[in-house]
Amino acid sequence: MQVMSWLLPLHISCVSMLFVLFIWRFSYIWQGQSIPYPWLKRGLPDVVDICVLMTGVSLAMYLSINPWADAWFALKLLFILLYIVMGFICFSGRFSLQTKCISGVTSIALLFGIVYVVMTRNINFS
C-alpha cells in the first residue's frame, strides 16, 4: 500500500478538524465568553495539532520537499509560525478582547493563506 494513499487524506482530514476546532473555539472568544469545555481548551486541539504536524512533516519527508529550495514551502512554514503566534494571543488570558479578536481573524486568514499556497504552490497573492 502506498504511503500517499493514506497519508495525504489523513493530513487533509486533520487540517479540516483544525479549521473547525479553531473556528468553534474562536466563536466563544468573539462573543466575549470563556470556552466552556475543558477538552475544547486543551486536549482535543492539542491532539489535532500534533496530528497535523506529524502528518505534515511525514509528507514533506516523503515528497523530499526542501524549504530552502521551494519558496512556497518556506512561505507555508512562515505562515504556520505566524498562525501559532496569533493563536496563542487569541486564546491567552493576557490580552484584551479586541486584541484577541484581531489575532483570531488574522489566524483564520493565515489558515486560508496556507491552504492557498499549498494548493497553488504560488507565493504571489495577486
N, C-alpha and C positions, 0 to 999 in steps of 0.2 A: 504494500500500500504506500503510495507516495505521501511524502510529508505535507506537500501543499494541499492535498485533497482534504485534510482535516485542520491544518494549522491556520490557514488563511480564514476559513469560515469561523473558527474559534476566535481569532483575533477580532474579526468584524463584529461578532456577537458580543464580545467583551467591551469593545468600543461603544456599541449601541447601548449596552447596560450602563456604561459610564455616563453617556449623554443623559439617559433617563434619570439616573440617580442624582446627577448634578442638578438638573432642572427641578426635580422634586424637592431636593434639599434647599435649593436657592429660592423656591417659591415661598418657603417659610421665612427666610431672611427678608425677602422682598416685602412681605406683609408685616415685618417687624416682630415676628414671633420666634421663639426658640424651637428647635427641631424636637418634636415630642417623643420620638422613639430612640432609645439609646443605640439600637442596632443600625439606625439610619445615620447617626452621628459618626460612629466608629463601628468597625466590624465589617459590615457588608461593603461599604465603599472602599475600605482598605483591601479586602479580598479582590474586588473587581479591579482596583488599581494595580495590584500585583499581577493579576492575570493579564491585563493589558500590557504591562511592562515585560513580563516573561514571554508572552507570545510575540510581542513586537521585536524584542531582542533576538528571539529564535528565528523569526522571519528574516531579519537583517543579516544574521549569520548565514542562514540557508541560502539566501539570494546573493551573498557576498557584496552587500551594499556598504560602501565606504563614505562616511560623512565628509571626508576631506576631498573626495573626488566627485561626489554627487551633490551639487548645490541644493537641490530640492530636499534631500535628506537632512542636510545641515540646517536648512530653514525649518524643517519639521521639528528637529531637536530643539532649536531655539524657541519655537512656539510652545513646545511641551514644557520647557523650563519656565517660560512666562506664564503658562497656564497653571503650573504648580504654585508659583508665587501669588498669582491673582486668586487662586482657590484658597490658599492659606489666609489671605487678607479677608476674603469673603466669609469664611467660616470661623474666623478668630473672634474672640470676645473683646479684643483690644481696640477695635476700630468703630467709628460711628456708623450708623445705619446708612447714611449717604455713601460713605466710602465703601462699605460692604456691597451696596447695590451697584456702584460703578465697577468694582472689581468683579462682581458676578457677571454683569453684562459683558465685560471685557473677556472673561473666561469663556463664555459661550461663543463670542466672536472668534477667539483663538481656536476653539474646538472646530468651528466651521472652516477656519483658515487651514488647520491641519488636514482636514478631510479634502479640501480643495487642492492643496499642494500634493498630497499623496495620489489623488485620483488623476491629476493632470501632469504631475511631475514638472510643473511650471512654477517658477518663482516670481513671475510677473502677475500682478493683480489687476491689470488694466483691461 
